[in-house]
Amino acid sequence: MRTTRVRGRVVAAVAACVAAVTCAVLGAQAPTPATASEPRIWQGIFTAAQAARGKETYTSACLRCHAGDLAGVTAPALTGDRFYQSWGGEPIDRLFLKIRDTMPPNFGTVLDDKAKLDVVTYILQTNGFPAGTSELVVGSEDLASAQVLKKGQQAAVQNFSLVQTVGCLVKGDGDGWKLARTAEPLSTREDAPSAQALQSAASRPLGTRTIQLLSVVPFSPASHEGQKVEARGLIYNDPADAKITLTSLRPTGAACDR
């Protein structure tokens, strides 16, 4: 009986040890949750059917200049390193506006905005961006805000980097000015907007942040008070007291209630 009880205790102890080791191993093998979500462009913002339509339009209207593989003939490549050099870090809307306003050149081809946006989705698909369940549409938040980023790249904005954003221009304390209802700042390579970029800013949704503006006097802020503006400059991105030292401040022509 004593031997039986000892064996029982030994077996129970061994079983407990095995269970503990098993839990430890399984815990070590369990996947670690992602610390940051995938950028929006990698979550599927157009459909495969939309990109297929875009391919048909591209073949009939764009192929002679940009080539069947998008590598470029008499026009720049729309894939690979050249694509990222031209459009990396920019909102998709910048690419769409370029195509909408200037393509195809002088070939007598007339395409509406929807067809040109389909071509954009085909270009994105060719560069490896995944399709999703909803089409990308003109005027959408995804078109205005989703940035062209390589796989694994995050749309992080570092302190003292050049950014662009939109918000409502309001008076601050004393002689100060600030942006209310400010959209999340995006990295940019241009210190002032083109006409196309300003159109894109007009359709970009407002946000929830408030950002102080520095070096604002040269931009005559009083003449734009209460308006939806596009701002560019160097950011100090403190969550409690964010500031942008301006290089540009331009009204978008859109109302601040949008």
C-alpha positions in Angstrom: 0.0 0.0 0.0 2.8 2.4 0.9 4.6 1.6 -2.4 1.4 2.2 -4.3 0.9 5.6 -2.6 4.5 6.7 -3.3 4.1 5.6 -6.9 0.9 7.6 -7.1 2.6 10.7 -5.8 5.5 10.3 -8.2 3.2 9.9 -11.2 1.2 12.9 -10.1 4.3 15.0 -9.7 5.6 13.9 -13.1 2.3 14.7 -14.7 2.3 18.1 -13.2 5.8 18.7 -14.5 4.9 17.6 -18.0 1.9 19.8 -18.0 4.0 22.8 -16.9 6.6 22.1 -19.6 3.9 21.7 -22.2 2.2 25.0 -21.3 5.6 26.7 -21.4 6.4 25.3 -24.8 2.9 26.2 -26.2 3.2 29.6 -24.8 6.6 30.1 -26.4 5.1 28.9 -29.8 2.0 31.1 -29.6 2.1 33.9 -32.1 2.9 37.3 -30.7 0.2 39.8 -31.5 1.2 42.5 -34.1 2.3 45.7 -32.4 1.1 47.9 -35.2 -1.6 47.4 -37.7 -0.9 47.1 -41.4 -1.0 50.4 -43.4 -4.4 50.9 -45.0 -3.1 50.3 -48.5 -2.1 46.7 -47.5 -5.6 45.9 -46.1 -7.3 45.7 -49.5 -8.8 49.0 -50.6 -9.9 47.9 -54.2 -11.4 44.8 -55.7 -9.9 42.3 -58.1 -12.8 43.1 -60.5 -12.0 46.8 -60.4 -8.3 46.1 -61.1 -9.3 43.8 -64.0 -11.4 46.7 -65.5 -8.4 48.9 -65.0 -6.1 46.5 -66.9 -8.5 46.6 -69.9 -8.5 50.4 -69.9 -4.7 50.4 -69.4 -4.2 48.1 -72.3 -6.3 50.2 -74.7 -5.1 53.7 -73.5 -1.8 53.5 -71.7 0.2 50.6 -73.0 1.9 52.4 -75.9 3.7 54.8 -73.6 4.1 52.7 -70.3 4.5 49.2 -71.8 2.6 46.0 -71.1 4.6 45.3 -68.0 4.3 48.9 -66.8 8.1 49.3 -67.2 7.8 52.3 -69.4 8.6 53.0 -73.0 8.4 56.8 -73.7 6.9 57.4 -70.3 8.1 56.6 -66.8 7.7 53.2 -65.3 4.7 52.6 -63.1 6.2 49.7 -61.2 9.3 48.9 -59.1 11.8 51.4 -57.8 10.7 54.2 -60.2 7.1 53.9 -58.9 8.2 54.2 -55.3 10.5 57.1 -56.1 7.6 59.0 -57.7 4.8 58.0 -55.4 6.2 56.4 -52.2 4.8 58.0 -49.0 2.2 60.0 -51.0 -1.6 59.5 -50.7 -3.0 57.5 -53.6 -5.0 60.5 -54.6 -1.8 62.2 -55.9 -1.4 59.4 -58.4 -5.1 59.5 -59.3 -5.1 63.3 -59.9 -2.0 63.0 -62.1 -3.7 60.4 -64.3 -7.0 62.2 -64.2 -5.7 65.5 -65.3 -2.9 64.6 -67.7 -3.4 61.1 -69.1 -3.6 59.8 -71.7 -1.9 62.7 -73.6 -3.3 63.8 -77.0 -4.4 60.4 -78.3 -8.1 61.3 -78.6 -9.0 58.8 -75.9 -11.7 60.1 -73.5 -12.0 58.4 -70.1 -14.1 59.3 -67.2 -12.8 59.6 -63.6 -14.1 56.1 -62.7 -12.2 54.5 -65.5 -9.0 56.4 -64.6 -9.4 55.3 -61.0 -9.7 51.7 -62.2 -6.4 52.1 -63.9 -4.9 53.3 -60.6 -6.1 50.1 -58.9 -4.5 48.0 -61.7 -1.2 49.9 -61.1 -1.5 49.2 -57.4 -2.2 45.5 -58.0 0.8 45.2 -60.3 2.9 46.6 -57.6 1.8 43.8 -55.2 -0.9 45.6 -53.2 -3.8 43.2 -52.3 -7.4 43.4 -53.5 -10.2 43.5 -50.9 -14.0 43.4 -50.9 -14.8 47.0 -51.6 -14.0 49.2 -54.6 -11.9 52.3 -54.3 -14.2 55.3 -55.2 -13.6 58.9 -56.1 -13.9 61.2 -53.1 -13.4 58.4 -50.5 -11.3 58.7 -47.4 -9.1 55.8 -48.6 -8.3 57.6 -51.8 -7.4 60.8 -50.0 -5.5 59.4 -47.0 -4.1 55.9 -47.8 -0.4 56.2 -48.5 1.7 54.3 -50.9 4.1 52.3 -48.7 6.3 49.3 -49.2 5.4 46.0 -47.4 6.4 46.3 -43.7 6.8 50.1 -43.9 4.8 52.1 -41.4 3.5 55.6 -42.1 5.3 57.0 -39.1 5.9 60.7 -38.9 9.1 61.6 -37.1 9.7 64.8 -35.2 11.0 67.6 -37.4 10.0 65.8 -40.6 8.1 67.7 -43.4 4.4 66.9 -43.3 1.1 67.9 -44.8 -2.3 68.0 -43.2 -5.7 69.8 -43.3 -7.7 71.4 -40.6 -9.8 74.5 -39.6 -7.8 77.6 -39.1 -8.7 79.3 -35.8 -7.3 82.0 -33.6 -5.2 80.9 -30.6 -4.0 82.7 -27.5 -2.6 86.2 -28.1 -1.2 86.5 -31.6 -1.2 82.7 -32.0 -3.0 80.5 -34.6 -3.8 76.9 -34.6 -5.5 74.2 -36.6 -8.6 72.6 -35.1 -10.1 69.3 -36.2 -6.8 68.5 -37.8 -6.3 65.3 -39.9 -3.4 63.1 -39.0 -0.3 64.6 -40.5 1.3 62.7 -43.4 4.9 62.8 -44.5 5.6 64.7 -47.8 8.5 65.7 -49.9 7.2 69.0 -51.1 7.1 72.1 -48.9 4.1 73.6 -50.8 1.2 71.9 -52.6 0.7 71.6 -56.3 -2.7 72.4 -57.7 -3.5 68.7 -57.8 -2.4 68.3 -54.2 -4.6 71.1 -53.1 -7.6 69.5 -54.8 -6.8 66.3 -52.9 -6.6 68.3 -49.6 -10.1 69.7 -50.3 -11.6 66.2 -50.2 -9.6 64.9 -47.3 -11.7 64.4 -44.2 -11.0 66.5 -41.2 -9.8 64.9 -38.0 -9.8 65.4 -34.2 -6.3 66.9 -33.4 -5.4 70.4 -32.5 -2.0 71.6 -33.7 -0.3 74.9 -32.9 1.1 76.8 -35.9 4.5 78.6 -35.9 5.9 81.1 -38.4 2.3 81.8 -39.5 2.5 85.6 -40.1 3.8 85.5 -43.7 0.7 83.5 -44.7 -1.8 86.2 -43.7 -3.8 83.9 -41.4 -6.5 86.4 -40.6 -7.7 86.2 -44.2 -8.3 82.5 -43.9 -9.8 82.3 -40.4 -12.5 79.7 -40.1 -11.6 78.1 -43.4 -10.5 74.6 -44.2 -6.8 74.9 -45.0 -3.9 72.7 -46.1 -0.8 73.2 -44.0 2.7 72.0 -44.6 5.8 72.4 -42.5 8.2 70.8 -40.0 6.3 69.0 -37.2 7.1 68.6 -33.5 4.7 65.7 -32.8 4.2 65.9 -29.0 0.7 64.4 -28.3 0.1 67.0 -25.7 1.5 70.0 -27.6 2.0 69.4 -31.3 3.4 72.2 -33.4 4.0 72.8 -37.1 6.5 75.4 -38.3 4.9 76.4 -41.5 6.3 76.3 -45.0 2.9 76.7 -46.6 -0.7 77.5 -45.6 -3.3 77.5 -48.3 -7.1 77.5 -48.3 -8.6 74.5 -49.9 -11.8 76.1 -51.1 -13.8 73.6 -49.0 -16.0 74.4 -46.0 -14.9 73.6 -42.5 -18.1 71.6 -41.9 -17.0 68.8 -44.2 
